[in-house]
Every structure is written in C-alpha cells, then in structure tokens.
C-alpha cells in the first residue's frame, strides 16, 4: 500500500476534476482538510456526495472559485450552500446513485474514502458506509483512502484490496457519533403508534431520527423481527440483544441484518465490527424494491416534512428551500406495499417546532413531492394512525384531519369541505 502524507495524496486532484467524498460517518477528515488547504491552486472541482457528518469546509463561501458541491442529499452541513446557490442538489433515488457512477453519467476522477486497515489477505473495509461509496470506488480513476484503525471492519460488499488503493493516508480519527436527546412525549407517542402497526415476523426499514429510535424502543415485546434497511442505528442493537430481531422469517438473507450504512454511537460501531450477522451491501441492491418486497411483512417507516390532505408527501424541502433529499423513501414504501402483508408508513409530528401544522391543505409553493398520494398507505402522528389505502380524496382528508393537531383541525376541515364537499 502506497502510504503518503495527506498533502501528497490529494495532489492527485486537479482543476476540473469530479471527485467523490465517502458518505455519512465515513467522510475522511484528514483528506478533506488537505483538499481544502489546496483550494488556492484548484479551480472548478466538482464534489459529488451524499450526506456527510461533520464540517464541509469546501462548501464555505470563500471556496466557491475552487469547489462546487453536487449533493444527492442535503444534510445540515450543505443546506446554506445549496439554499444560497453555491452548491447544487441532484434529486435521485438513493438506489440509482451507483448507476450514475457506473454508467459514466457522473464519471468520477477521484474517490476520497475512509477504510479499516487491511486484513492478512490485503482487504480493507469501507466500514460504516458501503451505500453508493462502493460504486464510487469501482468507478473512480484514482482512489485515495484514509486508513483508520477505529473504522469497523464490516462484512458484505465493502471490501477493497490494497492494490486498488492508489494513495493511502494513515489517520485514526474517531468515527462521528449521533446521540439523540432523551425522547420527548411526541417521540414516544409516534414510536408507540408505529409499533402498533408492526406484526411479529415483519421485516423492518426505518429512517434516521428520534422517531425511528423511539419506534425501535417500542418494539421490545415483539418477536422474530428482521432488518433490511438503508440505515442502521443503535436501537437495532438493543433489539438484537433482547432476542427480538432474529431475521428468521426473512426470505432474503435470512438470519442476517442487511443495511447500506450506519450512524449511531460507538456501541453500534463495535457491534458492526467483524460481525458476520450484519451484511453492509451496495445500496443499488439494498434499496431495490424487487429485492425488498420478497421479504414478508415489510414494514417501512419513514419521515416527512409536510403532508397535504390528499396524501402527497414532501420530504426534501420546506417550500423552495431544499432541506434533505429523496433518499430511499419511495423505494421502501413501494416495496412494502408489494410485500406480502407489508405496510408503508409515513410518520411525522403533527406540528413543526413553530407550531405550524405539518398536515396541510396544500403543500408550500415550491415544495417537492417525494412520495405520491398513491404510494402512501399509513400516516402516523402522535395523535394516531390514518389508514389512507383505498380511500378517495374526501375520505383521506377526513382521516388525516383526525390525526392532525387539535388546534388545526377546524381550519383543515373547512378547507377540506371547500375542496371535496361535506361529510
């Protein structure tokens, strides 16, 4: 393995290149710092990335002549740059991002990744983020890796041989951790209602956030659950240790936990390390609805920013202001609907932090519809469960108003009757 300094490694990046930065908790800090330091000598470098944890110094206003980010998911470190027009948002299903790289439609010159040290056979691991990063490594002309002894060695698709790494930099940085504050009443109520919909033997997919972990906490009394999800969090570890998650009913990778990336605390990362019960796989496979639906009782639980009275789901923007991304919501909700006894669920608090209703008569101007009204079956708030499947627009409005916050129900009812008639 060609071990060099960070400065020498990123010298491979040239003006006009398109580069990829490893996703979520695996973003290679040493390489990012060295790349940013090179800014004065670089122009028009395009950075393609998913969400990354930590700072994104290359997206600062003063970096605009050197770097422009093309992000397929707008995380907290990219929102200002995207909203101010200094970075771009590429809406795409997460399952299709690897295709962009492999097809050459988004051809990559350089991939900056973070890996575990090589084993005795010379294989490193992409660790906590295999997702689209595996495809980026395969597609890039030059692969630069930060080798980190704190990166878990995970089983699955994330292996990369030292011969396929052009430049390696040593750096043992702690993997970023995500810790939620104690659950509030709304989180606990949401988790309880979501758990009501989960049957024993179900295969689960959950997104990120307190709602997802509160749901996992509420599943302690369930049995024979399986996990096939794009993201793993700490709550899954609890259910494995309690014997709730066994995977024995799954038809795809029975007995195994399948995921594309992980974000949580060191406890989760230690659980993943050299654990053959967990398969970290290419996101084109993990999020493929045809793969997911083969499992029984797929229960997909995803969040949103806003839902209108017809069931349209906005999950990537607040009006015109881009906030997150398309991700895998549609892939999993559709797969759940096609699975035997599956349940597609969108769960949201009934109000935003401002007190504004998140169930609305119309989506805000400029808002994007990530999940169509035809794909939504269940909507859950802290006030209950709305079953929309098989309901017409008037009936959907009635069901959604019943789970809206009480102080907004009268206004929503008046608007619904204007649009759809009285009930």
N, C-alpha and C positions, 0 to 999 in steps of 0.2 A: 504494500500500500504506500502510495506516494504522499508522505506526511510533510506538509509545508506550513508556513505561517498563514494566518488569515489574509494578510495583505497580498501574499503571493498567490494564494488560491483565487481570490476574487479578481486578480489581474486578468483572468481569462474572460471576464465580462468586458465587452466592447460596446462603444456607442452604436445605437441602432439595434442591439440585441433584444430578444424577448426571453425573459427568464421566469422561472417558477420558484416560489418560496413555499417550503413544506408547511403543511396545514396545521391549524388549531394549536395544540400544546407542543407540537414538534418544530415550530419555527426556530431555525438555528441562529441564536442570538449573536454568536461570535462572527458569523458570516454576514449577518445583517449590519452589524456595526462596521465591519471592514468595508462592505459595499457602500454604505452611506458616506464613509470617510473619503471614498474615491469620487464622490459627486462632482468636484470641480473639473475632473478630467473626462467626465462622461456626459453624453447628450442623447436624449430621446431613447432611453432604455425603458422598455415596456415590462412591467412586473405583473405577472398573472398569479392570482392567489385565490384561495378560499378564505374563510375566516381564519385569522391568526390571533393567538393570545399575546398580550404584551404590547409594547410600543411599536409603532410603524414609522420610524424616523424618516424613511424615504418618502413619506407622504406629506411631510411638512411643507408649508407654502414656499419656503426658500429652495426646496428641492425640485420645484416644478420644471426648470430647464433640463434637469438630468433624468428624472424618473417620472413615469406616469403609470399609475396602477390601473389594471383592468381586473376588477374583482367580481367573482361569481357569487360572492356572499358578502354583504356589507356589515361587518362587525363594528363594535364601538370604536376601534382604532382607525376606521376608514370613513365613518359617517360624515364628518366635517368635510373631508377632502372631496367625497362624492357630491355632497349637497352644494358645495361651493364650485363645482365644475372642474376641479383639479385632478379628479380621478373618475373612472368610468365604472358603471355597473353592467354586467353581462347577465341577463336573465336566462337561466338554463336549468333544466332538471339536473340535480347532482349526478344522477345515473348516466347522464350524457356527457359530462365533462371529460372522462377518459377518452371518449370518441373524438372530441375536439383536438386532443393532443395526438392520438394515434393516427388520425386521418391526415394530419398536417394542416388542418384548417386553422389551428392555433399552434403552428410549429414552434418548438422550443429550442433555443440555442443553449441555454444553461439551466440546470436544476440545482437549487441550493436546498439540501436536505440535512436532517439530523438522524444519526443511526446509533445503534448499540455497537460495542466493539465486536470484531469478528470472532466466530467460534473456531474450533480447531480445524474446520473444513474451509475457513475463509469467508463465511457468510455473516454479514451484518444484518440487522433488522431495522425496518422503518418504525418499529415500536408502536407508539400510541396513535399514529395516523398513517394508515395504508391508503384509505379513501381513493382520491384521484392522484395521490402522490406516486403510487406505483406506476401508473401510466406516464406521469411526467418523467420519471427516471428512465423508463424504457424509450421515451421519445426524444429526450434531450441529446444534443451532440456532445455536451460536456456535463459531467456530474461532479458536483463539489459537495463533500459531506463533512459535517461536524461530527466527530466520533465522541460519544458521551457515555461514560460508564454508568450514569444514572438513568439512561434510557432503557426501559424494559425490553427484553427480547421476547417478541410475541410470535406465536405460531400463525401460519396461514400464508398469505400472498406477499408479505412484506420483506422477503429475503432479498438481499442484494450482495453479490460477491465482490470482494475487494478488487478483483480485476476489472469490474465495471465502474469503479470509482476513479475518476481522473486525478482529483486532488482531495486530500483528507487533512482536516484540521482537528487537533485534539482540544477538547474543552468540556469539562464536567460541570455543566450548569444544571441547577435544579429544574425539573420539568414544571412548568407553571401549573398551579393548582387552582381549582374552583371550589370555593366553600360558600354554601348558602347560609344566610342568617336563619335563626330558628323560624319554623313555619308559622305564618300568621293564620288567623281564623279562615280567611278566604282560601289560602292554600290547602288547609286541611279539609275544608268542605269540598273543594274541587277534587282533591285526591279521593275522598270518600265516594263521591258520586261516580267518578271514573271507575273506581274499583268495583262498584256495584255492577258495572257492565261487563266485567272480566269474568269469564267462566273458567272453571278448573280445566286444565289441559290446553288452555289458549297459548298462542304464540304472540309475544308482545313486541311492539315497537313503541318507544317513547322518545320525545324530543328532549330539548335542553330546558333547564329552569326548575324553579321551586315546585311548580305544579307537577312535573314529571316525577320528581323525587318524593313528593307527598303522596302521589299515586302508588309508587313502589312501596312506601311505608305502609299504606293501607291494604296491601296485598298479603300481609303476613299470615292470614288464615287460609290462603288459597293452596292449591295442590297441583303438582305436575305441570307447572308453567314452563314455557320455553321462551327463548330470547332470539329474535332475528331483527336487528335494529341498525340504523346507520351510526348511532352514538351510544356508547356505554357510559354510565355514571355510577357513583358509589352505591346507590340504592340497590343495584343488581347484586352487589357483593353480599349485602345483608340477606337477600332472599336466597342466595346460594347457600350461605352458611346456615340458614334456618331450614333448608331442605325443601323450600317452596319451588325454586327453579331447579328442575331436573332435566328438562328437554326431552323426556322420554316419549312424549306424544308427537314430537316433530317428525315430519316426513323428509325434510331437507336438513342434513347434518343432525340427525337425532342424537341427543345427549350432549350436543355442543352449543355453546353460545356463539352467535355469529354477529359481527359488527364491522364497521368501516373505520371508526376512530373512537377514541376515549378521551373524556375530560372530567377530571374529578380531583381527588386528593391523592396523596402518596399511598394511602391504603388501596385505592383502586389500581394504581400503577404496580404496586407489589403483587397484587392479585393476578395481574396480567402476566407478570414476568415468568417466562418459561412454563406457562400453564397450557397444557395440551387440550384442556376443556374449552378454551376460547380460541376461535378462529377469526383473525383480523384479515378481511378479504377485500379484494378490489371492489370499489363502490359500484361499478357497472354491473357486477353480479349481485352484491348485497341489495341494491335498490331496484333490481329488475322485477317488475310486477309478476312476470311469469314464474319466476323463482319463488318469490314471497308467497304467492297465492296457493302454492302446493302444500303449505303447512296448514294444519287445522286451526279453525277459530282465530285467525289472525286478527288481533285487536290493535289497531293503530291509533295512538293518542297523540295529537298534535295541537299546537297553539296557534293563535292568530292575533292580529291587531284590531280587527274590526269585522263584523258580520252584518250584512243587511237583512231586511225582513224576508227576502226571498231565499236566503241561504248562501249568497255569494260571500266568499272568504277572501279578505285582504290580509296577507301575511308578510309582505315585503316592503310596505311603505305606509307612511302616515300622510295621506293625500299625495302630493307630489314629492314629498321628502322621503328619499329612499332610506330604509332603516335596517333591512336584513337581506333576505334572498328567497328564491323559490325553494331551494334545498330539495328534500326528498318527500315533502308532504304529499304531493299528488301521487307519486309512485306508491307510497304505502297505503294511502286512503283507497285508491282504486284496487290495489291488491287485496286489501281487507274485504272490500265489497265482493270480490270474486272468490274469496276463500270460503270453504265450507263453514257455515255459521260464523263468518267473520263480521267484525264491527269497525267501521270507520268513524272515528270520534274527533271532533274539534272542541277543545276545552279552553275557555277564557274566563277571566274575572269579568263580572258584569259591568264594571266601570273601570276607567283609567284612573291614574293617580290624581288627575284633576277633578274627578267626579263625573266626567263626561261618560255617557253610556257607550259601551262597546258593541251593543246591538243597536243598529241604527236604521232609519228608514231608507237612506241612500248612503252608499259609500262616499267618502270625501272626494271632491274633484281631483282628478289625477291619480286616485288610488288604483293599484293593480289588483286584478282578480287572479290570485294564485290557484284557488280551488273553486271550480264552478259550482253553481247551485245544484246541478245534477249529481255531483260526486259526494255531497255531504249527506250523511245519514243521521248521525247524532251530534247535537251541540250541547255541551255541558257548561254550566256556570255554577257558582256557589249556591244558586237558588234552585238547582235541579237539573233534570235531563229533558231535552227536547228531541223527540224522535221525528225526523223530517221525511223519512223514506216513505214514498207512496202518497205523500200529501201534496195538494195543489198549493198555489201561492197564498191563497187566503188562509188555508189551514196551517201552512208553515208560519205565517206571520203570527197567528194565534199561539202556536206552540212556542215560538221564540219570545214573544212578549211575556209569556208565563214564567220564563227563566231570566228575564231582564231584571235590573234593579227596580224595586217597587216604586221609587220616586220618578222613574222614567216611563212607567207602563202606560199612564194615561195619555201622554203625548204620542207614544208609539201606537197606541190603539187608535187614536184619532187619525193619524197618518195612514195606518193600515186600512181603516174603513174608507178613507178617501180614495185609496188606490184600488182596493179589492172588493169593496162592498161590506155590508154589515154581516155579523154572525151572531 
